[in-house]
Amino acid sequence: MFSSKDKEVLRKLASRIKGYSALPVMKEREKMWTNLNDLNSHQPLVLVSPEGAWVEINKTLPLECEGEEARNIERSLRCRLYQYEQITDDSVMDASFRIGWHLSHDGFGVEIKHNTPDADRGAFKHVPPITDIDEGLKKLKFRKISVNRESTLEHLENCGDAFGDILDVGIGGQYFWTTGLTQTAIDLIGLENLMLYMFDNPDGLKRLMKFLSDDMSNYMDQLEHLDLLAYNNGNNGIGSGNWGLTSQLPSESKPAEKPIRFKHLWGFCESQETVGVSPEMFAEFIWPYQKPLMERFGMTYYGCCEPVEDRFEYIKTVKNLRCISVSPWSKPEKCAELYGRKYVLCCKPNPGLVCVNFSEDAIRKEIRHVLDCAGKLNLMFILKDTHTISNEPARFKRWVDIVRSEIEKG
C-alpha cells in the first residue's frame, strides 16, 4: 500500500480530476466526439498528443510522492490535468482511472536487437535477426502471452485504496497499438530487405507476411481466451489520433453481453514504412495480410504518417472502416473528394511548424487550406509526432488557439 503522504498527494489530484469531470463542457465534448464518430459532426474538433514532448513537459511538473509506484500514478494524473489546464484542447476528462494488465510474451523465437546510444532519446541501429528469409522463417514461432494477474490486481488494489472513493478505478488499457505488421516485418528482416524481397523473393516475403498475420490473429485469440479485453469506446484515444466515443459500439456505459470480444472494439492498422511502395505492390504484399485482422474489429481506423488516399481503393473494401488518417503528406482536396462524409477525417497537421520553428502564419495557412477543402465533413485535427516542443510547451496551447480561431471563421 502507498504511504499516507503519497495517498494524500494522489487524493488531491484525483479530486481535481473529478471536479473537472463534472463541468458541463465535458458532457458537451462527449456529445461532439460521439457525433463525429457517428458521422454526424457539425464542427471540427481539436486534439494535441504531446508524445515525446512529455519528457520536456514532465520536467515542469513537480512530483511529490516518494514511492516509485505512487510517483508513476502521480505523473499520469498530473498529465491529465496538464492536458486540460494548459493545452486546453477538446480532450474529455472523466472520473475514471484505468490500469492495464501486466502482460508479456515470449517473442518470435529470434532476438530482435536495437543498438542504442547513451544519448537521451537518441537514434538507434537496428540489427535484423533474419538475413535469409527462407531459412529465417524456419526459426519463427507464434508468440505466447503471459499475464501476471497477481501483480496487476495488487496494483489495482493500491490505487483503489488510495483514491477509489474519488475516481472509478478499474482495468482497461490497450494490448497492442497496430495490426499493421510491417514494422514487425522490419524488426525481423530490416527495411531494405522488406523492399528488395518484393522483387528478389516475393514468395518468401508473402510467407513472412502470412506468418505475421497468423501470429497476430493467434495473439488476439489468446487475449480473448484469457478474458483480458476491455472496451476502448469511451474517454480514451484510438488509432493514431481520435477519441473513442461512439454510440455505434458497446462501451462501459452500454456494455454488450459478456465476454468482450474484438468485434466490440475499435481497431487500428497502418503501413507507414511502405510509403514509397506503389499502390499495386501494397495491394499484393501488405493489404491481404492486414484486411483479415481489421475485419475482426467492430470499427477500424486506417493510417498514420503515410498518405492513404492512393491506397484507398483497397482499404475501403473493409466494411467496418470508420476513420482515415489525413497525414501531413496527404492532399486535403483529394481526401475530401474521396472520403466525403462516409468517414471521419483525422487530419494531422505538420508538427514541424509547432515543435521546431514555430510559425503562426504557416500554421494558419495549413489549417485554412484543410478547412476550405474539408471543413464541412466529419473532420478533426490532431497534432502528433511531437517528439520535442523545443522546451516551450506553451506552444501547444497557442496552436490550439490558432486552429480554433480558423474554425470559427467558418
Sequence and secondary structure as in RCSB ss.txt:
>XXXX:A:sequence
MFSSKDKEVLRKLASRIKGYSALPVMKEREKMWTNLNDLNSHQPLVLVSPEGAWVEINKTLPLECEGEEARNIER
SLRCRLYQYEQITDDSVMDASFRIGWHLSHDGFGVEIKHNTPDADRGAFKHVPPITDIDEGLKKLKFRKISVNRE
STLEHLENCGDAFGDILDVGIGGQYFWTTGLTQTAIDLIGLENLMLYMFDNPDGLKRLMKFLSDDMSNYMDQLEH
LDLLAYNNGNNGIGSGNWGLTSQLPSESKPAEKPIRFKHLWGFCESQETVGVSPEMFAEFIWPYQKPLMERFGMT
YYGCCEPVEDRFEYIKTVKNLRCISVSPWSKPEKCAELYGRKYVLCCKPNPGLVCVNFSEDAIRKEIRHVLDCAG
KLNLMFILKDTHTISNEPARFKRWVDIVRSEIEKG
>XXXX:A:secstr
   HHHHHHHHHHHHHHHHHHTSHHHHHHHHHHHHHHTT  SS EEEE  GGGHHHHHTTS     SHHHHHHHH
HHHHHHHIIIII  S    SEEEEE  EEE  SSS  EEE  SSTT   EEE S SSHHHHHTT     EEE HH
HHHHHHHHHHHHHTTTSEEEEE  S S    HHHHHHHH HHHHHHHHHH HHHHHHHHHHHHHHHHHHHHHHHH
TT     SSSSB TTS B   SSS  SSS  SSS  GGGSEEEE  GGGTTS HHHHHHHTHHHHHHHHTTSSEE
EE SSS  GGGHHHHTT TTEEEEEE TTS HHHHHHHHTTSSEEEE   THHHHTS  HHHHHHHHHHHHHHHT
TSSEEEEE      TT THHHHHHHHHHHHHHHH 
